[in-house]
Amino acid sequence: MSTENSILSAPVEPIGDADNAQNVTTVDSAVECAAEVDEQMSVEADQMAADFSEEDAALDAEKAGLAIGEETAEELSAADVDKNDLSGKSKQELVDMFESLLETEPVQTLRKSVEAIKIAFYKLHRAEVDAARREAEAVAGEGAEFVPQVDALEVKLKDLFKQYRQRRDEYIANLDSIKEENLKIKLEIIEELKELVNSDETLNNTFAKFRELQQRWKETGLVPQQKVKDLWETYNLHVENFYNFIKINKELRDLDLKKNYEQKMQLCEQAEALITEPSIVEAFHKLQKLHDEWRETGPVANEYKEALWERFKAASSRINKQHQEYFDSIKQEQLKNLELKSELCSKTEALVDQPYSSRKEWNKASERLIEIQKIWRTIGFAPKKDNTRIYERFRAACDRFFESKRKFYEGVKDEMEHNLQLKQEICEAAEALKNSEDWKHATEELIALQAKWKQVGTVSRRYSDQVWKRFRAACDSFFERKAQHFASIESEHEANLEKKLALIEEMHAADIKAGGYDLIKSFQRRWSEIGYVPIKQKDAVQKKYKEAVDAMFGVLRGSERDRSMNRFKERLQGMKSQSDKRLRSERERLYNKVRQMEQDIALLENNIGFFSKSKNADAMIAEINDKIAKAKQELQLTIEKVHLIDNYNADGGNDKE
């Protein structure tokens, strides 16, 4: 018989100077989503997704020595077994059914029933063995040696099968001699027909003898195939001779011919009806029986003989042609099926050869293989000589794939155990920090532990929730204590904010020209003495303070410039009273200084272009820009002094300003 048929969402607390310390963050409530590797590991990785239980059962039966061999013509013509009748039956019931069939049915009619029984039995047997193996591995560990217990029912099934095969082998061995014996019997019947023609018995006795010979002919079994045609023609000839030459009254003879005519008409009609039979194979088998009946039916009147036979032969030819075309199409379909299955084998083997390094890749490949298996189940038989071979190739590739997947997940299991150890160490570190009052250091350490937690891979679902709750509890304990600590100083920070805002207003209203740099230093000292403000307002109030300080320095820088120019004017008065030569000398000195400063500024600006192309040049560029700004201010002041000398000479010592 053919074998076919969580991601951890950790908080990141901004940690800077003590001004930030009141910004308390607690651990996010998200729960880690560990991958469901445990569930995947609990599934038998070497089990195929599609249902191949019938094919596996057939292979198991063959390995157990329950192969039958080629079908004989008698077995081919035997009725099919309804496999649904075997569904739901236990192994004991299947064995009992086998035993009953051996006792009651001819051996040549049992093949299909025996095939169905052994497949149904080994489907149950395989399921029981697999369950026992899993149970043993659960106790002794995966990879432990497993030897299934002896199944008494399997032993009995094998004994019955041995009896069946012995009887079948004897039947096949004796089949030729039986056919030869049947041939001898039928030849004797023909000889007895010949003798009836010359019999001196009464008509009734002769005709009764004739009917007896016909019945014996029907009851005699098959003869060698090569003798069938000649034997039937000889038998039919002597039957006709009996009707033609026996001294029988015409009325009785005509009645018998009419009866034979009616029987053969019915056989013609039955043969023609078989043309529309849905099952071509069933029609062919029924036609063989009709031919047997035709041969066993007596002659008809000569005027009907040829026409009846042509009609019967025409119907037979159509059925035979359908039967041949049907099997030719099956052969072509099976060749195509072999090609399709070979292609699926190649695709499966390609999947096996791929290197998979992640669960995602394995799952994607598994989904692809399951699709291939589903397609395989939709494809029919391959040619009989190739069918078992192609299935075993496909099954072997699938087994290799799932074995590799099982080994991969064994590695994943080891990795998860290592991850569990790492996370337990992180928990211990977090628990050591949870009672710390070094808020800044402990916060930084816990945030680092949270980042490390995210980097560690998943752990077994059995432990993931437990270890996560342990880590979260330690983090929450610390951050709750921290929140309570800083909650007590929030009001103080609000008061400090009000003080700093009031100081800024005071700075805006101050007479900086009168107070000078000492007044600015006083404001800076008072600012630093005020404590921290709420983190949300820190940048804004710091910006206002800087703007106020910059404004005061701007006022002072403007006053200093005015004083410098006034002092320069006084010097000009003294130079003029001495000689014009002193004024010209001073102007030349200032003019040369302007030229030199312009060159220096140009050089600095040119240098910025070079620094901008170098790495980490921002600090140097900022320093040069500051020098350029100061140089330009000094340049402008020097130019104004030159203009002042020029104006002073033109007016004879009277400054326009």
DAVEN-V838684 format. One record per residue. OMEGA is omega in degrees with one decimal (* if undefined). Layout:
# DAVEN-V838684
OMEGA + OMEGA
This chain:
# DAVEN-V838684
-178.0 + 176.1 + -179.9 + -173.1 + * + 173.5 + -179.5 + 178.0 + -173.8 + 177.6 + 172.9 + -175.9 + 177.1 + -178.2 + 176.6 + 176.3 + -175.8 + 178.9 + -178.1 + -164.2 + -178.6 + 179.5 + -173.5 + 177.9 + 177.5 + -179.0 + 177.6 + -177.2 + -179.1 + 179.6 + -177.5 + 179.1 + 178.3 + 179.7 + -175.0 + -178.5 + -179.2 + -179.3 + 179.7 + 180.0 + -177.9 + 177.4 + 179.4 + -176.1 + -177.4 + 176.8 + -179.6 + -176.5 + 179.4 + -177.7 + 176.7 + -174.3 + -178.3 + 178.2 + 179.5 + 179.3 + 178.5 + 178.0 + 177.9 + -180.0 + 179.0 + 178.4 + 179.1 + 177.3 + -176.2 + 174.8 + -174.7 + -176.9 + -177.5 + 178.5 + 174.1 + 178.8 + -179.7 + 179.7 + 177.5 + -177.5 + 179.9 + -177.4 + 176.5 + 177.4 + 175.5 + -175.8 + 177.5 + 178.8 + -178.3 + -178.3 + 179.1 + 179.9 + 178.0 + 177.5 + 179.5 + -179.9 + 179.1 + 178.4 + 178.9 + 179.3 + 178.7 + -178.5 + -179.8 + 179.9 + 179.2 + -176.9 + -168.5 + -171.6 + 174.8 + -173.6 + -177.1 + -179.9 + -169.3 + -169.2 + -175.4 + 177.5 + -179.7 + 177.9 + -178.0 + -178.9 + -176.4 + 177.0 + 179.7 + -179.1 + -174.4 + 169.8 + 177.6 + -177.7 + -179.4 + 179.1 + 179.7 + -179.8 + 179.1 + 178.8 + 178.6 + 179.0 + 179.5 + 179.3 + 179.7 + 179.4 + 177.7 + -178.8 + -173.2 + -178.2 + -177.7 + -179.3 + 178.8 + -178.5 + -178.9 + 176.5 + -177.7 + 178.1 + 178.4 + 179.7 + -177.8 + -179.9 + 176.7 + 177.9 + 179.8 + 178.4 + 179.1 + 177.5 + 178.5 + -179.7 + 177.9 + 177.0 + -179.0 + -177.1 + 177.6 + 178.3 + -179.2 + 178.6 + 178.1 + 179.9 + -179.1 + 179.8 + -178.0 + -172.5 + -179.1 + 179.8 + 177.5 + 179.3 + 177.5 + 178.2 + 177.8 + 177.7 + 179.7 + -179.8 + -177.0 + 175.1 + 176.6 + 177.9 + 178.5 + 178.7 + 178.6 + 175.4 + 178.7 + -177.0 + -179.4 + -177.5 + -177.4 + -176.5 + 177.3 + -178.3 + 178.8 + -178.0 + -177.5 + 179.5 + -179.6 + -179.1 + 177.0 + 178.0 + 178.2 + 179.5 + 179.6 + 178.7 + 177.1 + -179.8 + 178.0 + 178.5 + -179.3 + -175.2 + 179.8 + -173.8 + -176.1 + 175.8 + 177.4 + -173.0 + -176.9 + -179.4 + -170.7 + -174.0 + -178.3 + -178.7 + -178.6 + 180.0 + 178.9 + 179.2 + -178.2 + 178.9 + -176.9 + 172.9 + 178.3 + 177.1 + 178.8 + -179.6 + -174.8 + -171.0 + 179.0 + -179.3 + -178.2 + -177.2 + -172.8 + -177.3 + 179.9 + 178.6 + 179.5 + 179.0 + -179.7 + 177.4 + 178.6 + 178.9 + 178.2 + 178.4 + -179.7 + 179.3 + -178.7 + 173.7 + 178.1 + 178.5 + 176.1 + -179.7 + 179.0 + 178.6 + 179.2 + 178.3 + -179.8 + 179.9 + -179.1 + 178.3 + -178.2 + -178.2 + -179.2 + 179.9 + 179.0 + 178.5 + -179.8 + 179.5 + 178.9 + 179.6 + 179.4 + 178.9 + 177.6 + 177.8 + 176.8 + 179.4 + 179.3 + -179.0 + -176.1 + 179.0 + -176.8 + -176.6 + 175.0 + 179.3 + -174.9 + -177.3 + -179.8 + -170.0 + -175.5 + -177.7 + 179.8 + -178.5 + 178.9 + 179.4 + -179.1 + -179.2 + -180.0 + 178.3 + 179.5 + -178.9 + 179.6 + 179.9 + 178.5 + 178.6 + 177.3 + -178.6 + 179.8 + 179.1 + 179.6 + -178.1 + 173.5 + 179.4 + 177.5 + 180.0 + 178.4 + 178.9 + 179.7 + 175.7 + 177.1 + 177.6 + 178.1 + 179.2 + 179.7 + -178.8 + 175.6 + 178.2 + 177.5 + 176.3 + -179.8 + 178.8 + 178.9 + 178.7 + 176.2 + 176.3 + -179.1 + -174.3 + -178.8 + 175.3 + 179.3 + -174.5 + -178.6 + 177.2 + -179.9 + -179.8 + 178.7 + -178.8 + 178.8 + 178.3 + 178.9 + 177.9 + 179.4 + -179.4 + 178.3 + 176.4 + 178.4 + 179.6 + 178.1 + 178.1 + 179.4 + -176.6 + 179.9 + -177.8 + -177.2 + -176.5 + 164.1 + 175.7 + -171.7 + -177.4 + -178.2 + -167.4 + -179.4 + -179.2 + -176.4 + 177.6 + -179.4 + 175.6 + -179.5 + -178.2 + 179.4 + 178.8 + 178.5 + -179.9 + 179.1 + 179.4 + -175.9 + 175.0 + 176.7 + 178.7 + 179.4 + 179.3 + 177.9 + -177.6 + 171.2 + 175.9 + 177.4 + 179.4 + 177.3 + 179.2 + 179.8 + 177.4 + 176.4 + 178.0 + 178.4 + 178.8 + 178.8 + -178.2 + 175.2 + 176.5 + 176.7 + 177.6 + -180.0 + 178.6 + 179.1 + 179.1 + 177.5 + -178.4 + -168.2 + -179.6 + -178.3 + 174.6 + 171.5 + -166.4 + -176.4 + -177.8 + -178.2 + 178.5 + 178.9 + -179.4 + -179.4 + 178.0 + 176.4 + 177.3 + 177.8 + 177.7 + 178.5 + 178.2 + -179.0 + -178.1 + 179.3 + -178.3 + -176.2 + 175.1 + -179.8 + 179.1 + -179.4 + -175.6 + -170.8 + -178.1 + -178.4 + -176.5 + 176.9 + 179.7 + 179.2 + 180.0 + -178.7 + -179.5 + 179.5 + 179.3 + -179.0 + -179.7 + -179.3 + -174.6 + 175.1 + 176.9 + 179.3 + 179.9 + 178.7 + -179.1 + -175.1 + 176.2 + -176.5 + -177.8 + 179.9 + -179.3 + 177.9 + 178.3 + 177.5 + 178.6 + 178.1 + 177.8 + 179.3 + 180.0 + -178.5 + 177.4 + 178.6 + 179.5 + 178.1 + 177.3 + 178.5 + 179.6 + 178.0 + -175.2 + -173.4 + 175.5 + -172.5 + 179.2 + -179.8 + -176.0 + 178.5 + -176.9 + 179.8 + 179.2 + 178.0 + 179.1 + 178.7 + 177.5 + -179.8 + 179.1 + -179.6 + 179.2 + -177.6 + -179.7 + 177.6 + -175.6 + -175.3 + 176.4 + 176.7 + -174.2 + -177.3 + -178.9 + -172.2 + -175.8 + -177.1 + -177.3 + 176.5 + 179.1 + 178.7 + 179.9 + 179.8 + 179.1 + 179.2 + 178.7 + 179.3 + 179.6 + 179.6 + 177.5 + 177.9 + 178.3 + -179.2 + 179.6 + 177.0 + 179.5 + 179.5 + 178.6 + 179.8 + -179.8 + 179.1 + 179.6 + 179.0 + 178.3 + 179.5 + 178.2 + 178.6 + 177.3 + 179.0 + 179.4 + -180.0 + 179.2 + -177.7 + -178.6 + -180.0 + 178.2 + 176.3 + -179.3 + 178.7 + 179.6 + -179.6 + 179.0 + 179.6 + 179.3 + -180.0 + 178.2 + -179.6 + -179.6 + 177.5 + 178.1 + 177.9 + 179.9 + -178.8 + -179.4 + 177.6 + 177.9 + 179.6 + -179.8 + 179.2 + 179.3 + 178.9 + 179.7 + 177.4 + -179.8 + 179.3 + 179.0 + 178.1 + -178.1 + -176.8 + -179.7 + -179.3 + -179.3 + 177.7 + -177.7 + -173.7 + -177.2 + -179.6 + 179.2 + 179.3 + 179.9 + -179.7 + 177.8 + 178.5 + 177.5 + 179.8 + -179.1 + 179.8 + 179.6 + 179.2 + 176.7 + 179.4 + 177.8 + -179.6 + 179.5 + -179.9 + 178.0 + 178.8 + 178.4 + 176.9 + 178.4 + -179.3 + 177.6 + -179.2 + 179.3 + -177.9 + 178.6 + -177.5 + -175.4 + 178.8 + 175.1 + 177.8 + 179.4 + 178.5 + -176.2 + *
